[in-house]
Amino acid sequence: MKIRRSSDAYLLTIKGHKESEKKDEKHNYLRVERSSGSFMRQMSLPESVDATKVKAKSKNGVLEISLPKAEKSTARKITVEK
């Protein structure tokens, strides 16, 4: 499975390809079924996510994506000179 961050910082793209094979052997025949397929999902991320720190891991067929929040910018007070 590949996870790619798009050029658009707020778009998460997940691509994958899976294949499976099932064999059924009996004393007078052999049957083999094969299947494969690709998939792609795209999700928009909220602006509150720090897209440079997105992490993903896969364990036992479960994909976990960590989307840390970006630090909030603090308001600054600016004085206007006369």
N, C-alpha and C positions, 0 to 999 in steps of 0.2 A: 504494500500500500504506500502510495506517495502522498505527501502533504506539501502543498506549495502555497506560498504567500504571493498573491498577485501583485502587479504593479500598483493597483489600487490598494492602499494600505488598509482599507476597511472591507475587503472582500476576502473571505477564506474559501479556498478551493481544496476539496478532498477528492482524490482519484484513486481507484483501485481496480484490480483485476483478480478474479478468482476462478479456479479450475477445480473440478472434482472428477473422480473416476470411481465407478461402482462395478465390482466383479461378482458374478454369480456362477459358480462352478458346480455342476452336478456330474454324475457319472457318465452321462451321454451328451452333454452340451456345455458350452461356455458362453456366457452373455456378459458383454462389457458395455456400460453406458458411460459416456464422457460428456461433460458439460463445461462450458467456460463462458465468462461474460465480464464486461467492463462496466464500471459505473463512475459517475462524477456528480458531486454535490457542491453547490456554491451557496455560501451564506454571507449575508451582510453583517459586519460587526458594528456594534455601537461605537460612537466616537470616544466613549469613556475607556475603551480598551487600548492598552499600549501594544500595538501591532508588532513592534520589534521584539517583544518578549514572549510571544505566543509559543507554547511548547506542546508537543503531542507524544504520546507513547501508546503502544499496543501490547496487551498482555492477555493471553488466553482468548483471543478473538474479540476483545473489548477495546475500543479506541477511546482514549481519554485525552481531551484537549484542555489545556490550561490557558485561560484568557485573563491575565492580570490587568487590573485597572491602572490607568495612567494616573500619575500624580496630578492632583488638582493644582491649577495655577492660582496663586494667591493674588488678591487684588492689591494694587499699588496705589498709593495716593500721590498725585503729581500736583505740584503747585504751579499756578500760572503766573508768570512774571508780568508786571504791568509796565 
